[in-house]
């Protein structure tokens, strides 16, 4: 039964395009997400759990399809914990535009606490693409 659950969890992780690794030199990519043609919001989803406290750079690119719904927005949220408190940041992306100028965050994240992301539809669901790269800087 445990083996089935492990296989199922692995397949789910692979199906949404998330990959992760551990660094030996810095900076290095520790995780990435590649999601295309999404139409549903995603619950808080783990990107990476640092084995040691470190400094990370998260870069995200999200584009939303043109739509007959001119006020449709997607909200992209990131969650992490530094050595002081739990934190979050977010930004909105509307139909027919991509928000590339606001797409990089640098953060300290403590060991053992996952970095997560979430997407939420606002004013109507339209297709979106989402690409995230997480690098460990230190």
N, C-alpha and C positions, 0 to 999 in steps of 0.2 A: 504494500500500500504506500509506504514512504517513497519507494522508488518511483511509483506512478506519479506521486505529487511532485517529486523533483523533476521528472521528465516534463510534466505539464507546465510547471513554472518556467523551465528553460524554454519551452516552445512559445509560451506567451511572451517572454522577454524578447526572443528573436523575432516574433511576428510583428512587434511594434517598432523594431529597428533600433534597439538600444544595445550598445556595446560598452564594455568597461575593461580597464587594465590597471596595473600598478606601475609607478614610475621608478626608474633606476637613475635617470638624469633629469635635470629640470631646464626649461619647461618641457612638459610632455602632455600629450592628450591622454586623459584617463577615462573619458566616456564621450559617447556621441549618440545623438538621436536623429533619425531621418524618417519623417512621416509625410506621406503625400496623399492628396485627395481625401482628407479627413472631413467628415461632416458632423461628427459628434464631439462634444466636449470630453476631455479626459479627466478623471479624478486625479488627486495628488499621486504622482508616479515617481518612483525613485530613479534618479539618474546615477548616483554614485554614493557609496558610504566610505569616507576616507578612513584608512587604517591608522593614520596619524594626523594630528592637527596640522593644517597647512594653509597656504594662500592659493586661491584658485581664480582663474579667469573664465567666465562663462560668456560665450558668444551665441546669440540666437538670431535666426532669420525666419520671419513668418510672413507669408503672403496669402492674401485672401482673393478669391476669384471675383470678377465683376459679376454684378447681380442686379436683378430687378428690385432688390431690397436696398435702397440707398442708405439706410441707417443701420444696416447690419454690421456688427462688430464682433471680433473675437478678443478676449482678454487672456493674456499669457502671464502666468504668475510663477515665481520662483521662491522656494523656501529653503533656508539653511540656518544653522546655529553657529555663532561665533563664541569666543570665550566669555562673552558678557550676557547674551540673550538670544532667543529665537528671532529670526528676521525674515522679511519677505519684501519683494519688489514686484511690480507688474507694469504692463503697458498694453494699450489697445491698438488693434489693427483693423482698419475698415475695408470695405469692399473696393477692389481695384487698385489698392495701394499696398506698398510694403514698407514697414517701418525699419529702415536699416541704420539710421543715425543714432538710435537709442538702444542698440542691441548688445552692448558689452558691459558686464559688471565684474568688478574685482571684489572678492570677499575672502575673509578668513572663515574656515570651517573646522569645527572640532572633530576629533577622532570618534568614530562609532555612531555618529548622527548623520542620517542620509540627507543629501541634497535632493530636492524634489521639484517637479514642475506640474502645472495644471493648466488646462485650457477651459474657458467658459464662453458660451455663446451669449451674445447680448443683441436683442432686436432681430432675431431671425438667423437661422443656420444657413451658411453658405460654405462651399468647400474651401479648405485651407491647406497649405503646406507648412511644415515646421521642421527646421534643422537647428540642432543645438550641438555645440562643441564645448566640452569642459576640459580645461588645461590646468594642471597643477604647476604653480610657479615656484613654490618653495615648500 
